[in-house]
Amino acid sequence: MAALASKVIVCQASEKSGTMLTVNEALELGKDIYVVPYRITDSEGRGCNSLIQQGANIIVL
């Protein structure tokens, strides 16, 4: 999936998930990553918040 898109938008990701694998592939391919932020207490968004800490672009819905 990462190879097909020019940008990757992550709406939900836990820390160890298929989404994070896709993001890593997209980064290796030089794709832009956009992430929806979550509250710190929401476990289903920890991967998203981690990506933001690493420099991913924030997108607000």
CHARMM internal coordinates of N, CA and C (Angstrom, degrees):
IC EDIT
DIST 1 N 1 CA 1.4450
DIST 1 CA 1 C 1.5264
ANGL 1 N 1 CA 1 C 111.47
DIST 1 C 2 N 1.3034
ANGL 1 CA 1 C 2 N 116.22
DIHE 1 N 1 CA 1 C 2 N -39.24
DIST 2 N 2 CA 1.4654
ANGL 1 C 2 N 2 CA 119.64
DIHE 1 CA 1 C 2 N 2 CA -176.91
DIST 2 CA 2 C 1.5284
ANGL 2 N 2 CA 2 C 111.97
DIHE 1 C 2 N 2 CA 2 C -61.77
DIST 2 C 3 N 1.3178
ANGL 2 CA 2 C 3 N 116.67
DIHE 2 N 2 CA 2 C 3 N -33.38
DIST 3 N 3 CA 1.4618
ANGL 2 C 3 N 3 CA 119.79
DIHE 2 CA 2 C 3 N 3 CA -177.58
DIST 3 CA 3 C 1.5242
ANGL 3 N 3 CA 3 C 112.39
DIHE 2 C 3 N 3 CA 3 C -73.89
DIST 3 C 4 N 1.3191
ANGL 3 CA 3 C 4 N 117.97
DIHE 3 N 3 CA 3 C 4 N -21.42
DIST 4 N 4 CA 1.4577
ANGL 3 C 4 N 4 CA 121.60
DIHE 3 CA 3 C 4 N 4 CA -176.46
DIST 4 CA 4 C 1.5242
ANGL 4 N 4 CA 4 C 113.93
DIHE 3 C 4 N 4 CA 4 C -82.21
DIST 4 C 5 N 1.3188
ANGL 4 CA 4 C 5 N 117.45
DIHE 4 N 4 CA 4 C 5 N -21.96
DIST 5 N 5 CA 1.4624
ANGL 4 C 5 N 5 CA 121.35
DIHE 4 CA 4 C 5 N 5 CA -172.84
DIST 5 CA 5 C 1.5238
ANGL 5 N 5 CA 5 C 111.42
DIHE 4 C 5 N 5 CA 5 C -106.59
DIST 5 C 6 N 1.3263
ANGL 5 CA 5 C 6 N 115.70
DIHE 5 N 5 CA 5 C 6 N 156.25
DIST 6 N 6 CA 1.4608
ANGL 5 C 6 N 6 CA 119.57
DIHE 5 CA 5 C 6 N 6 CA 174.21
DIST 6 CA 6 C 1.5267
ANGL 6 N 6 CA 6 C 110.99
DIHE 5 C 6 N 6 CA 6 C -88.11
DIST 6 C 7 N 1.3330
ANGL 6 CA 6 C 7 N 116.06
DIHE 6 N 6 CA 6 C 7 N -22.82
DIST 7 N 7 CA 1.4602
ANGL 6 C 7 N 7 CA 122.83
DIHE 6 CA 6 C 7 N 7 CA 178.25
DIST 7 CA 7 C 1.5211
ANGL 7 N 7 CA 7 C 108.02
DIHE 6 C 7 N 7 CA 7 C -139.37
DIST 7 C 8 N 1.3364
ANGL 7 CA 7 C 8 N 116.70
DIHE 7 N 7 CA 7 C 8 N 153.29
DIST 8 N 8 CA 1.4552
ANGL 7 C 8 N 8 CA 121.54
DIHE 7 CA 7 C 8 N 8 CA 176.56
DIST 8 CA 8 C 1.5190
ANGL 8 N 8 CA 8 C 108.01
DIHE 7 C 8 N 8 CA 8 C -120.27
DIST 8 C 9 N 1.3330
ANGL 8 CA 8 C 9 N 116.19
DIHE 8 N 8 CA 8 C 9 N 127.37
DIST 9 N 9 CA 1.4613
ANGL 8 C 9 N 9 CA 122.24
DIHE 8 CA 8 C 9 N 9 CA 176.95
DIST 9 CA 9 C 1.5148
ANGL 9 N 9 CA 9 C 107.93
DIHE 8 C 9 N 9 CA 9 C -109.38
DIST 9 C 10 N 1.3361
ANGL 9 CA 9 C 10 N 116.01
DIHE 9 N 9 CA 9 C 10 N 123.35
DIST 10 N 10 CA 1.4569
ANGL 9 C 10 N 10 CA 121.77
DIHE 9 CA 9 C 10 N 10 CA -179.42
DIST 10 CA 10 C 1.5226
ANGL 10 N 10 CA 10 C 108.16
DIHE 9 C 10 N 10 CA 10 C -106.85
DIST 10 C 11 N 1.3403
ANGL 10 CA 10 C 11 N 115.47
DIHE 10 N 10 CA 10 C 11 N 116.88
DIST 11 N 11 CA 1.4654
ANGL 10 C 11 N 11 CA 120.70
DIHE 10 CA 10 C 11 N 11 CA -179.59
DIST 11 CA 11 C 1.5217
ANGL 11 N 11 CA 11 C 112.35
DIHE 10 C 11 N 11 CA 11 C -94.24
DIST 11 C 12 N 1.3408
ANGL 11 CA 11 C 12 N 116.60
DIHE 11 N 11 CA 11 C 12 N -29.32
DIST 12 N 12 CA 1.4627
ANGL 11 C 12 N 12 CA 120.81
DIHE 11 CA 11 C 12 N 12 CA -179.79
DIST 12 CA 12 C 1.5140
ANGL 12 N 12 CA 12 C 108.43
DIHE 11 C 12 N 12 CA 12 C -157.28
DIST 12 C 13 N 1.3268
ANGL 12 CA 12 C 13 N 116.23
DIHE 12 N 12 CA 12 C 13 N 135.10
DIST 13 N 13 CA 1.4638
ANGL 12 C 13 N 13 CA 120.07
DIHE 12 CA 12 C 13 N 13 CA 178.34
DIST 13 CA 13 C 1.5151
ANGL 13 N 13 CA 13 C 109.77
DIHE 12 C 13 N 13 CA 13 C -160.37
DIST 13 C 14 N 1.3250
ANGL 13 CA 13 C 14 N 116.28
DIHE 13 N 13 CA 13 C 14 N 128.92
DIST 14 N 14 CA 1.4532
ANGL 13 C 14 N 14 CA 119.39
DIHE 13 CA 13 C 14 N 14 CA 169.97
DIST 14 CA 14 C 1.5214
ANGL 14 N 14 CA 14 C 107.07
DIHE 13 C 14 N 14 CA 14 C -82.11
DIST 14 C 15 N 1.3258
ANGL 14 CA 14 C 15 N 116.86
DIHE 14 N 14 CA 14 C 15 N 173.15
DIST 15 N 15 CA 1.4625
ANGL 14 C 15 N 15 CA 119.92
DIHE 14 CA 14 C 15 N 15 CA -174.05
DIST 15 CA 15 C 1.5286
ANGL 15 N 15 CA 15 C 112.81
DIHE 14 C 15 N 15 CA 15 C -64.36
DIST 15 C 16 N 1.3078
ANGL 15 CA 15 C 16 N 117.20
DIHE 15 N 15 CA 15 C 16 N -36.96
DIST 16 N 16 CA 1.4669
ANGL 15 C 16 N 16 CA 121.47
DIHE 15 CA 15 C 16 N 16 CA 178.75
DIST 16 CA 16 C 1.5200
ANGL 16 N 16 CA 16 C 107.38
DIHE 15 C 16 N 16 CA 16 C -120.13
DIST 16 C 17 N 1.3239
ANGL 16 CA 16 C 17 N 115.37
DIHE 16 N 16 CA 16 C 17 N 96.39
DIST 17 N 17 CA 1.4655
ANGL 16 C 17 N 17 CA 119.82
DIHE 16 CA 16 C 17 N 17 CA -176.57
DIST 17 CA 17 C 1.5221
ANGL 17 N 17 CA 17 C 110.08
DIHE 16 C 17 N 17 CA 17 C -149.23
DIST 17 C 18 N 1.3061
ANGL 17 CA 17 C 18 N 115.40
DIHE 17 N 17 CA 17 C 18 N 168.13
DIST 18 N 18 CA 1.4481
ANGL 17 C 18 N 18 CA 120.74
DIHE 17 CA 17 C 18 N 18 CA 175.39
DIST 18 CA 18 C 1.5157
ANGL 18 N 18 CA 18 C 111.66
DIHE 17 C 18 N 18 CA 18 C -62.73
DIST 18 C 19 N 1.3118
ANGL 18 CA 18 C 19 N 116.03
DIHE 18 N 18 CA 18 C 19 N -31.05
DIST 19 N 19 CA 1.4612
ANGL 18 C 19 N 19 CA 119.96
DIHE 18 CA 18 C 19 N 19 CA 177.73
DIST 19 CA 19 C 1.5204
ANGL 19 N 19 CA 19 C 110.81
DIHE 18 C 19 N 19 CA 19 C -61.08
DIST 19 C 20 N 1.3137
ANGL 19 CA 19 C 20 N 116.14
DIHE 19 N 19 CA 19 C 20 N -42.10
DIST 20 N 20 CA 1.4648
ANGL 19 C 20 N 20 CA 119.93
DIHE 19 CA 19 C 20 N 20 CA -179.72
DIST 20 CA 20 C 1.5321
ANGL 20 N 20 CA 20 C 110.87
DIHE 19 C 20 N 20 CA 20 C -66.99
DIST 20 C 21 N 1.3209
ANGL 20 CA 20 C 21 N 117.58
DIHE 20 N 20 CA 20 C 21 N -34.14
DIST 21 N 21 CA 1.4630
ANGL 20 C 21 N 21 CA 120.63
DIHE 20 CA 20 C 21 N 21 CA 175.16
DIST 21 CA 21 C 1.5279
ANGL 21 N 21 CA 21 C 110.63
DIHE 20 C 21 N 21 CA 21 C -64.00
DIST 21 C 22 N 1.3278
ANGL 21 CA 21 C 22 N 115.83
DIHE 21 N 21 CA 21 C 22 N -42.03
DIST 22 N 22 CA 1.4655
ANGL 21 C 22 N 22 CA 120.68
DIHE 21 CA 21 C 22 N 22 CA 178.00
DIST 22 CA 22 C 1.5284
ANGL 22 N 22 CA 22 C 110.65
DIHE 21 C 22 N 22 CA 22 C -63.86
DIST 22 C 23 N 1.3208
ANGL 22 CA 22 C 23 N 116.67
DIHE 22 N 22 CA 22 C 23 N -41.52
DIST 23 N 23 CA 1.4673
ANGL 22 C 23 N 23 CA 120.94
DIHE 22 CA 22 C 23 N 23 CA 178.44
DIST 23 CA 23 C 1.5251
ANGL 23 N 23 CA 23 C 110.36
DIHE 22 C 23 N 23 CA 23 C -61.56
DIST 23 C 24 N 1.3198
ANGL 23 CA 23 C 24 N 117.25
DIHE 23 N 23 CA 23 C 24 N -43.49
DIST 24 N 24 CA 1.4643
ANGL 23 C 24 N 24 CA 120.24
DIHE 23 CA 23 C 24 N 24 CA 179.33
DIST 24 CA 24 C 1.5250
ANGL 24 N 24 CA 24 C 111.14
DIHE 23 C 24 N 24 CA 24 C -61.61
DIST 24 C 25 N 1.3132
ANGL 24 CA 24 C 25 N 117.12
DIHE 24 N 24 CA 24 C 25 N -40.95
DIST 25 N 25 CA 1.4700
ANGL 24 C 25 N 25 CA 120.66
DIHE 24 CA 24 C 25 N 25 CA 176.69
DIST 25 CA 25 C 1.5254
ANGL 25 N 25 CA 25 C 110.47
DIHE 24 C 25 N 25 CA 25 C -63.79
DIST 25 C 26 N 1.3328
ANGL 25 CA 25 C 26 N 116.61
DIHE 25 N 25 CA 25 C 26 N -42.39
DIST 26 N 26 CA 1.4696
ANGL 25 C 26 N 26 CA 120.94
DIHE 25 CA 25 C 26 N 26 CA 179.55
DIST 26 CA 26 C 1.5273
ANGL 26 N 26 CA 26 C 110.93
DIHE 25 C 26 N 26 CA 26 C -62.39
DIST 26 C 27 N 1.3198
ANGL 26 CA 26 C 27 N 116.54
DIHE 26 N 26 CA 26 C 27 N -40.44
DIST 27 N 27 CA 1.4636
ANGL 26 C 27 N 27 CA 120.04
DIHE 26 CA 26 C 27 N 27 CA 178.67
DIST 27 CA 27 C 1.5287
ANGL 27 N 27 CA 27 C 110.85
DIHE 26 C 27 N 27 CA 27 C -64.23
DIST 27 C 28 N 1.3162
ANGL 27 CA 27 C 28 N 116.77
DIHE 27 N 27 CA 27 C 28 N -40.17
DIST 28 N 28 CA 1.4648
ANGL 27 C 28 N 28 CA 120.04
DIHE 27 CA 27 C 28 N 28 CA 177.74
DIST 28 CA 28 C 1.5271
ANGL 28 N 28 CA 28 C 111.70
DIHE 27 C 28 N 28 CA 28 C -63.63
DIST 28 C 29 N 1.3309
ANGL 28 CA 28 C 29 N 116.19
DIHE 28 N 28 CA 28 C 29 N -28.95
DIST 29 N 29 CA 1.4576
ANGL 28 C 29 N 29 CA 121.31
DIHE 28 CA 28 C 29 N 29 CA 179.00
DIST 29 CA 29 C 1.5301
ANGL 29 N 29 CA 29 C 112.73
DIHE 28 C 29 N 29 CA 29 C -88.45
DIST 29 C 30 N 1.3319
ANGL 29 CA 29 C 30 N 116.85
DIHE 29 N 29 CA 29 C 30 N -0.59
DIST 30 N 30 CA 1.4624
ANGL 29 C 30 N 30 CA 121.02
DIHE 29 CA 29 C 30 N 30 CA 177.77
DIST 30 CA 30 C 1.5190
ANGL 30 N 30 CA 30 C 114.58
DIHE 29 C 30 N 30 CA 30 C 79.76
DIST 30 C 31 N 1.3293
ANGL 30 CA 30 C 31 N 117.50
DIHE 30 N 30 CA 30 C 31 N 23.97
DIST 31 N 31 CA 1.4677
ANGL 30 C 31 N 31 CA 121.67
DIHE 30 CA 30 C 31 N 31 CA -179.12
DIST 31 CA 31 C 1.5277
ANGL 31 N 31 CA 31 C 110.51
DIHE 30 C 31 N 31 CA 31 C -83.79
DIST 31 C 32 N 1.3277
ANGL 31 CA 31 C 32 N 116.60
DIHE 31 N 31 CA 31 C 32 N 151.87
DIST 32 N 32 CA 1.4575
ANGL 31 C 32 N 32 CA 122.39
DIHE 31 CA 31 C 32 N 32 CA 174.72
DIST 32 CA 32 C 1.5237
ANGL 32 N 32 CA 32 C 109.15
DIHE 31 C 32 N 32 CA 32 C -78.82
DIST 32 C 33 N 1.3329
ANGL 32 CA 32 C 33 N 116.20
DIHE 32 N 32 CA 32 C 33 N 139.90
DIST 33 N 33 CA 1.4587
ANGL 32 C 33 N 33 CA 122.39
DIHE 32 CA 32 C 33 N 33 CA -179.60
DIST 33 CA 33 C 1.5242
ANGL 33 N 33 CA 33 C 108.70
DIHE 32 C 33 N 33 CA 33 C -114.92
DIST 33 C 34 N 1.3313
ANGL 33 CA 33 C 34 N 116.23
DIHE 33 N 33 CA 33 C 34 N 127.88
DIST 34 N 34 CA 1.4554
ANGL 33 C 34 N 34 CA 123.10
DIHE 33 CA 33 C 34 N 34 CA 176.08
DIST 34 CA 34 C 1.5271
ANGL 34 N 34 CA 34 C 108.35
DIHE 33 C 34 N 34 CA 34 C -119.55
DIST 34 C 35 N 1.3332
ANGL 34 CA 34 C 35 N 116.56
DIHE 34 N 34 CA 34 C 35 N 135.89
DIST 35 N 35 CA 1.4596
ANGL 34 C 35 N 35 CA 121.06
DIHE 34 CA 34 C 35 N 35 CA -171.40
DIST 35 CA 35 C 1.5251
ANGL 35 N 35 CA 35 C 110.84
DIHE 34 C 35 N 35 CA 35 C -133.05
DIST 35 C 36 N 1.3407
ANGL 35 CA 35 C 36 N 115.70
DIHE 35 N 35 CA 35 C 36 N 140.87
DIST 36 N 36 CA 1.4575
ANGL 35 C 36 N 36 CA 122.35
DIHE 35 CA 35 C 36 N 36 CA 173.27
DIST 36 CA 36 C 1.5281
ANGL 36 N 36 CA 36 C 107.94
DIHE 35 C 36 N 36 CA 36 C -86.22
DIST 36 C 37 N 1.3433
ANGL 36 CA 36 C 37 N 119.09
DIHE 36 N 36 CA 36 C 37 N 124.70
DIST 37 N 37 CA 1.4654
ANGL 36 C 37 N 37 CA 120.53
DIHE 36 CA 36 C 37 N 37 CA -179.59
DIST 37 CA 37 C 1.5315
ANGL 37 N 37 CA 37 C 112.03
DIHE 36 C 37 N 37 CA 37 C -75.29
DIST 37 C 38 N 1.3171
ANGL 37 CA 37 C 38 N 115.18
DIHE 37 N 37 CA 37 C 38 N 151.83
DIST 38 N 38 CA 1.4641
ANGL 37 C 38 N 38 CA 122.74
DIHE 37 CA 37 C 38 N 38 CA 177.67
DIST 38 CA 38 C 1.5150
ANGL 38 N 38 CA 38 C 109.63
DIHE 37 C 38 N 38 CA 38 C -124.16
DIST 38 C 39 N 1.3483
ANGL 38 CA 38 C 39 N 115.38
DIHE 38 N 38 CA 38 C 39 N 161.29
DIST 39 N 39 CA 1.4582
ANGL 38 C 39 N 39 CA 119.69
DIHE 38 CA 38 C 39 N 39 CA 172.26
DIST 39 CA 39 C 1.5273
ANGL 39 N 39 CA 39 C 108.61
DIHE 38 C 39 N 39 CA 39 C -66.52
DIST 39 C 40 N 1.3017
ANGL 39 CA 39 C 40 N 117.18
DIHE 39 N 39 CA 39 C 40 N 150.26
DIST 40 N 40 CA 1.4627
ANGL 39 C 40 N 40 CA 121.61
DIHE 39 CA 39 C 40 N 40 CA -177.77
DIST 40 CA 40 C 1.5214
ANGL 40 N 40 CA 40 C 111.36
DIHE 39 C 40 N 40 CA 40 C -60.06
DIST 40 C 41 N 1.3135
ANGL 40 CA 40 C 41 N 118.21
DIHE 40 N 40 CA 40 C 41 N -30.14
DIST 41 N 41 CA 1.4673
ANGL 40 C 41 N 41 CA 121.65
DIHE 40 CA 40 C 41 N 41 CA -176.72
DIST 41 CA 41 C 1.5240
ANGL 41 N 41 CA 41 C 113.32
DIHE 40 C 41 N 41 CA 41 C -80.93
DIST 41 C 42 N 1.3209
ANGL 41 CA 41 C 42 N 119.29
DIHE 41 N 41 CA 41 C 42 N -8.79
DIST 42 N 42 CA 1.4669
ANGL 41 C 42 N 42 CA 122.50
DIHE 41 CA 41 C 42 N 42 CA -178.80
DIST 42 CA 42 C 1.5268
ANGL 42 N 42 CA 42 C 110.45
DIHE 41 C 42 N 42 CA 42 C -87.01
DIST 42 C 43 N 1.3274
ANGL 42 CA 42 C 43 N 116.43
DIHE 42 N 42 CA 42 C 43 N 108.85
DIST 43 N 43 CA 1.4687
ANGL 42 C 43 N 43 CA 120.30
DIHE 42 CA 42 C 43 N 43 CA -176.15
DIST 43 CA 43 C 1.5272
ANGL 43 N 43 CA 43 C 112.29
DIHE 42 C 43 N 43 CA 43 C -67.17
DIST 43 C 44 N 1.3380
ANGL 43 CA 43 C 44 N 118.63
DIHE 43 N 43 CA 43 C 44 N -29.20
DIST 44 N 44 CA 1.4679
ANGL 43 C 44 N 44 CA 120.10
DIHE 43 CA 43 C 44 N 44 CA -178.81
DIST 44 CA 44 C 1.5236
ANGL 44 N 44 CA 44 C 112.68
DIHE 43 C 44 N 44 CA 44 C -72.23
DIST 44 C 45 N 1.3130
ANGL 44 CA 44 C 45 N 118.15
DIHE 44 N 44 CA 44 C 45 N -8.62
DIST 45 N 45 CA 1.4517
ANGL 44 C 45 N 45 CA 121.42
DIHE 44 CA 44 C 45 N 45 CA 179.65
DIST 45 CA 45 C 1.5176
ANGL 45 N 45 CA 45 C 114.27
DIHE 44 C 45 N 45 CA 45 C -113.52
DIST 45 C 46 N 1.3158
ANGL 45 CA 45 C 46 N 117.37
DIHE 45 N 45 CA 45 C 46 N 10.88
DIST 46 N 46 CA 1.4680
ANGL 45 C 46 N 46 CA 119.71
DIHE 45 CA 45 C 46 N 46 CA -178.05
DIST 46 CA 46 C 1.5194
ANGL 46 N 46 CA 46 C 112.36
DIHE 45 C 46 N 46 CA 46 C -62.48
DIST 46 C 47 N 1.3176
ANGL 46 CA 46 C 47 N 116.85
DIHE 46 N 46 CA 46 C 47 N -36.03
DIST 47 N 47 CA 1.4606
ANGL 46 C 47 N 47 CA 119.87
DIHE 46 CA 46 C 47 N 47 CA 177.18
DIST 47 CA 47 C 1.5212
ANGL 47 N 47 CA 47 C 111.20
DIHE 46 C 47 N 47 CA 47 C -64.54
DIST 47 C 48 N 1.3210
ANGL 47 CA 47 C 48 N 116.27
DIHE 47 N 47 CA 47 C 48 N -40.71
DIST 48 N 48 CA 1.4716
ANGL 47 C 48 N 48 CA 120.71
DIHE 47 CA 47 C 48 N 48 CA 177.96
DIST 48 CA 48 C 1.5258
ANGL 48 N 48 CA 48 C 110.60
DIHE 47 C 48 N 48 CA 48 C -61.60
DIST 48 C 49 N 1.3230
ANGL 48 CA 48 C 49 N 116.25
DIHE 48 N 48 CA 48 C 49 N -48.25
DIST 49 N 49 CA 1.4567
ANGL 48 C 49 N 49 CA 119.65
DIHE 48 CA 48 C 49 N 49 CA -179.21
DIST 49 CA 49 C 1.5224
ANGL 49 N 49 CA 49 C 111.51
DIHE 48 C 49 N 49 CA 49 C -64.06
DIST 49 C 50 N 1.3197
ANGL 49 CA 49 C 50 N 116.97
DIHE 49 N 49 CA 49 C 50 N -35.02
DIST 50 N 50 CA 1.4600
ANGL 49 C 50 N 50 CA 121.09
DIHE 49 CA 49 C 50 N 50 CA 176.66
DIST 50 CA 50 C 1.5326
ANGL 50 N 50 CA 50 C 110.83
DIHE 49 C 50 N 50 CA 50 C -64.31
DIST 50 C 51 N 1.3243
ANGL 50 CA 50 C 51 N 116.41
DIHE 50 N 50 CA 50 C 51 N -41.32
DIST 51 N 51 CA 1.4636
ANGL 50 C 51 N 51 CA 120.24
DIHE 50 CA 50 C 51 N 51 CA 178.24
DIST 51 CA 51 C 1.5223
ANGL 51 N 51 CA 51 C 111.28
DIHE 50 C 51 N 51 CA 51 C -63.88
DIST 51 C 52 N 1.3293
ANGL 51 CA 51 C 52 N 116.69
DIHE 51 N 51 CA 51 C 52 N -38.42
DIST 52 N 52 CA 1.4682
ANGL 51 C 52 N 52 CA 120.54
DIHE 51 CA 51 C 52 N 52 CA 177.58
DIST 52 CA 52 C 1.5264
ANGL 52 N 52 CA 52 C 109.92
DIHE 51 C 52 N 52 CA 52 C -63.45
DIST 52 C 53 N 1.3295
ANGL 52 CA 52 C 53 N 116.99
DIHE 52 N 52 CA 52 C 53 N -42.20
DIST 53 N 53 CA 1.4664
ANGL 52 C 53 N 53 CA 120.50
DIHE 52 CA 52 C 53 N 53 CA 178.17
DIST 53 CA 53 C 1.5167
ANGL 53 N 53 CA 53 C 111.44
DIHE 52 C 53 N 53 CA 53 C -62.15
DIST 53 C 54 N 1.3228
ANGL 53 CA 53 C 54 N 116.98
DIHE 53 N 53 CA 53 C 54 N -28.98
DIST 54 N 54 CA 1.4618
ANGL 53 C 54 N 54 CA 122.00
DIHE 53 CA 53 C 54 N 54 CA -179.34
DIST 54 CA 54 C 1.5245
ANGL 54 N 54 CA 54 C 112.33
DIHE 53 C 54 N 54 CA 54 C -85.98
DIST 54 C 55 N 1.3402
ANGL 54 CA 54 C 55 N 117.14
DIHE 54 N 54 CA 54 C 55 N -2.35
DIST 55 N 55 CA 1.4572
ANGL 54 C 55 N 55 CA 119.91
DIHE 54 CA 54 C 55 N 55 CA 174.57
DIST 55 CA 55 C 1.5221
ANGL 55 N 55 CA 55 C 116.43
DIHE 54 C 55 N 55 CA 55 C 110.85
DIST 55 C 56 N 1.3272
ANGL 55 CA 55 C 56 N 118.09
DIHE 55 N 55 CA 55 C 56 N 9.02
DIST 56 N 56 CA 1.4586
ANGL 55 C 56 N 56 CA 120.09
DIHE 55 CA 55 C 56 N 56 CA 177.40
DIST 56 CA 56 C 1.5275
ANGL 56 N 56 CA 56 C 109.87
DIHE 55 C 56 N 56 CA 56 C -66.27
DIST 56 C 57 N 1.3105
ANGL 56 CA 56 C 57 N 116.46
DIHE 56 N 56 CA 56 C 57 N 153.52
DIST 57 N 57 CA 1.4611
ANGL 56 C 57 N 57 CA 122.23
DIHE 56 CA 56 C 57 N 57 CA 177.04
DIST 57 CA 57 C 1.5221
ANGL 57 N 57 CA 57 C 110.38
DIHE 56 C 57 N 57 CA 57 C -73.45
DIST 57 C 58 N 1.3203
ANGL 57 CA 57 C 58 N 116.42
DIHE 57 N 57 CA 57 C 58 N 141.70
DIST 58 N 58 CA 1.4696
ANGL 57 C 58 N 58 CA 121.46
DIHE 57 CA 57 C 58 N 58 CA 179.86
DIST 58 CA 58 C 1.5148
ANGL 58 N 58 CA 58 C 109.08
DIHE 57 C 58 N 58 CA 58 C -93.55
DIST 58 C 59 N 1.3334
ANGL 58 CA 58 C 59 N 115.80
DIHE 58 N 58 CA 58 C 59 N 134.22
DIST 59 N 59 CA 1.4499
ANGL 58 C 59 N 59 CA 121.52
DIHE 58 CA 58 C 59 N 59 CA 174.50
DIST 59 CA 59 C 1.5267
ANGL 59 N 59 CA 59 C 107.38
DIHE 58 C 59 N 59 CA 59 C -124.20
DIST 59 C 60 N 1.3263
ANGL 59 CA 59 C 60 N 116.61
DIHE 59 N 59 CA 59 C 60 N 133.33
DIST 60 N 60 CA 1.4560
ANGL 59 C 60 N 60 CA 121.26
DIHE 59 CA 59 C 60 N 60 CA -178.56
DIST 60 CA 60 C 1.5190
ANGL 60 N 60 CA 60 C 108.23
DIHE 59 C 60 N 60 CA 60 C -112.72
DIST 60 C 61 N 1.3198
ANGL 60 CA 60 C 61 N 114.96
DIHE 60 N 60 CA 60 C 61 N 125.91
DIST 61 N 61 CA 1.4773
ANGL 60 C 61 N 61 CA 120.41
DIHE 60 CA 60 C 61 N 61 CA -179.86
DIST 61 CA 61 C 1.5051
ANGL 61 N 61 CA 61 C 111.18
DIHE 60 C 61 N 61 CA 61 C -87.80
END
COOR INIT
IC SEED 1 N 1 CA 1 C
IC BUILD
